[in-house]
Each structure stands twice: as C-alpha cells, then as structure tokens.
Amino acid sequence: MAIKREQKALREFKEILRDVVRLLCKATGAKMVHLHWVNRSRAQFVLETHSTSLSNVMFRDRVPVEEHFLNQWVDIDQIRQIEVGKDLAEEELSHYHDQLPVRHLMLVPFVNQGETVAITVLESEEPLPAAEMEIELSAYRNALLNILNTYLELTDLLENQIEWEEYEEGLDSLSDRLHKVEILSRAIGEMQKLLTAGGVVVLARGMETWSTVLATKEALDAPLVGLMLDEKSVAREALQNGKPEFAIHFNRSPKRISTDEGSTEGATLAIPLLIGDRRQAVAVVYDRNPLIFKESVKHRLVNLLRVAGQAIRIHTGESRVDQDFLASEFGSFIPELWEKTLELERDSGRISERHTWFGFITVDNVRELRAAHRLETLQRLQKKLVTSMNPARFGYAGFIGFHTDYIYTFILQSERPDSVESWLDRLSDMVTRPVALSGGEQVQVRLKSGFTRVTEDDNDLHRMTGRAKTALSEAVRSDQAERVEG
C-alpha cells in the first residue's frame, strides 16, 4: 500500500509539472517549452516534460551533459537569452528534424540550495521580452518550487510511514514460538535495518565471562567472535546500569567492547537485554554516522530488544537467577547459538578477512574418570574445564560450545593463521597438571581435538561440522595425535 501511494504521488507530481509547463507555453506565446532536470551524479540532462504545437519534435529522455546543447549553461543561475547561429549551432538542437522553426531560446534556471537543479527552455522565432514576462516567469518558478517542496515533503512522510510499517512488521516477526536464539537473531537483524554504516553485536555470558557471540551479517567492522568484555566500555556501562547507554566516540574513546576491538568511530548505543529481572545479554549498536541515532531511531532499537526479551521469556518460562540463558549448565554455549554464529559469520563475508576455526574437544579418559569419581565431582569438572578452556584466558578471541557431556565445540577467530595451534598447545600444557576443583579434589584429564578451517565455500554447515567431527574421531583413535585438522 505504501509503495502504491508513493507511485501515486510521483504520478501526480509529473502531471502537475506537465500542466504548469503547458500553461507557461500558452502564457508566453512560445513555440515550445521544455523542462530538463540536471542529474549531476550521473552527469545527465533528464527530460521531464515539454509542450508544443510543432510536429517535427522528438526528444531523448536522458542525454549526457557533454552531448546536450545546454552543456555550457548547466550552471546558470539567472535567466539567459541565446540565439541560434550566434550562441549555438543549428545542428545542436537535435530534437528537431527537417526544418528549424525557432531562432531564439530563453533559459530559465531553477536553483535550489545554491545549485542549478533544472533548466526550462522557451523557444520562439523572435526574442521573448523577459521584462514584460516577469510576472509569468516568476509565477512559474514559484510554482515549480512549491510543487517540488510539496512532493519532497510528501515522499519524506511516505518514507517515514514505510519505515514505521516495516518496524511494526519486524516486531511481529519476534514470535514467542521461535527458539530464543532465533528470536534474538531476528531482533538484531531488524535493528540493523535502521543503520546506514554500522552494525549490531550481541554479548552474552558464558564460561564465566561476557563475550561477543553474534553479529549481524551486514555489520561493518564487526569485532572478532568471542572478544571478551572490558570493564571500561560502553557495553559494560549498560550492563551495570541496566539501561541503554549512548556514546559518541572521540579519538577512539570510549571503547565499545574492548581495547582489542578494531576501529572505534561514530557513535554507539549499548542496550541491555532484560529477561525477567536479569541482564542476560547486551546489544551493541554502532554507526559511523552519529546523526543516525535520532530519538525515534533509539526508541525503535530499544523497543525491538525489549520485545525480543519478552518473547524469549514467554518461550522459555522462568529460569533460575543464576542460569545464563544462552549457556548450558556447565557454562558452554548451547548448540543453537554456535550454529547461528557460524551461519552469520559465513554469510557476512568476514570469513575471507579473518581466520575462523570450528572444532571439537573431548575428554579422552572419560571411562577412567567415571569409575574413579562421583557424578557431582564430574559435573564440577566439566564446569571447570569450560571455564579453563575459554580462549580469552589465553589472549585469543573465541568461545566454548556444548555438544554432549565431555565433548565441547569451539569457535576461534584471529588475524593470525597459527592461532588455533597456539591455543591448543596452551590447552595441552594446561592438562599436564591435574585440574584442581573446589574442595581440594584434583582430577587428571586427557584432551583430544579435531578442527577445521571455516571458509566461504562452506555452504553446508553440517558438512563443515562433519569435517571437524571426523577429525576428532581420527584423533581419538590415534595413540599419538592429540589433535587432527580436517
């Protein structure tokens, strides 16, 4: 409906212009009047309309500026009289065929905000008396200005209406029948639509830290997946205060998320996601243009995340106060989340700009542990392992996901091609000593892993994760290898 109204407004705008040009032609006694817009971005003269009683006339709709007879007058800001044979050659008036019935042209510029945006041409056999036609020409230019301003105002209102209609449709898409990860993903996708040169990133709690877990596929300069939250950042302020925090950046300050993030410019709005009374995540919305954050835009951004939180709460019901809603009981992120993370990273094109790995890590001596320790001890062990394997503890960006008991997934991102091997080396060093649990218990574990590099060609994520799973199986079967790359 909004598109039809916009088409109707454009059609009526053109009809009014045609009528005004026809009236000008009649009032001045010119043989022909034609109106051309100056399209400077494409360097073209664009014919809007013409009025004439002549029959040997044919215009081209769009003509490059350098090929048009008005070329040398493209920047005029006052009415100008020109004569054929003196100011321009007859052959330049290519809109006539056979004979040339006119000798004089009056050029009437339309100037808007200091720039000539249109030129109206009145053609006649004899010079037209500009001084005597002052009333008609003034009325014409005033009418043109009023028509254009009315049209721009109308289309601006229609664009605003379309934006609000799209926003309402976006709210309706946040159905409580969806999985909580899908609700969150849709919400940040709708938030992204309100930006011009920025992105939306979600940080959630898992592995006993806050880190980036999702970024919209259109996000520019998105931080690495698994970047850990710093204390002095806009996102931390929002989490601490429990309300949206807005900041304009000067000289890369303040930081959005971390001192390890990339460029920091423009402005940022950090919005905490409240589910019940708990701050379960924070959406960091940023744009290079601070002016994009009008109050109406801020309202829509905040409300989209609020509605997403309500839908998630309805879908999941009441949760424990100490339970992180995107993490398992051991602190590793749920499969639906890491699958969505992989999907968005692959679709974003960021895979070609940074190194991304996906893999599995398993406790290789599970049977021995089950025989030697109580279930409660083993549960505490799994939680400790997830926290200990957190890539951020070793200075890397990434996170640990849940697959099954004693089998974990991981996503690691880096600018360096050797980061995954370096991180796995650190894990190997870590488990050379027993894992110390609360209460003084110590448990010796062996870890084995299989992983693969994520590429732009991984259209089928199940096949990609299958490569990592096959690599893990090879590592488990081997008596020598601690890890295998697939």
Salt bridges, closest charged atoms under 4 A:
GLU12 OE2 - LYS8 NZ 2.61
ASP19 OD1 - ARG22 NH1 2.87
GLU48 OE2 - LYS14 NZ 3.30
GLU67 OE1 - ARG60 NH2 3.79
ASP75 OD1 - ARG40 NH2 2.96
GLU90 OE2 - ARG103 NH1 2.98
ASP98 OD2 - HIS97 ND1 3.60
GLU115 OE2 - ARG40 NE 3.58
GLU123 OE2 - HIS34 NE2 2.70
GLU123 OE2 - HIS95 NE2 2.99
GLU125 OE2 - LYS31 NZ 3.38
GLU163 OE1 - ARG300 NH1 3.65
GLU165 OE2 - ARG5 NH2 3.38
GLU182 OE2 - ARG186 NE 3.24
GLU182 OE1 - LYS340 NZ 3.15
GLU190 OE2 - LYS193 NZ 3.10
ASP221 OD2 - ARG288 NH2 2.93
GLU231 OE2 - ARG236 NH2 3.67
GLU295 OE2 - LYS298 NZ 3.58
GLU318 OE2 - ARG313 NH2 2.70
ASP322 OD1 - ARG320 NE 2.89
ASP324 OD2 - ARG205 NH1 3.29
ASP324 OD1 - ARG278 NH2 3.02
GLU336 OE2 - HIS179 NE2 3.77
GLU343 OE2 - LYS340 NZ 3.42
GLU345 OE2 - ARG350 NH2 2.88
ASP347 OD1 - ARG346 NE 2.91
ASP364 OD2 - ARG446 NE 3.95
GLU368 OE2 - ARG446 NH2 3.65
ASP418 OD2 - ARG416 NH2 3.15
GLU421 OE1 - ARG483 NH1 2.84
ASP425 OD1 - ARG483 NH1 2.84
GLU441 OE2 - ARG380 NH2 2.53
ASP458 OD1 - ARG467 NH1 2.86
GLU482 OE1 - ARG483 NH2 3.91
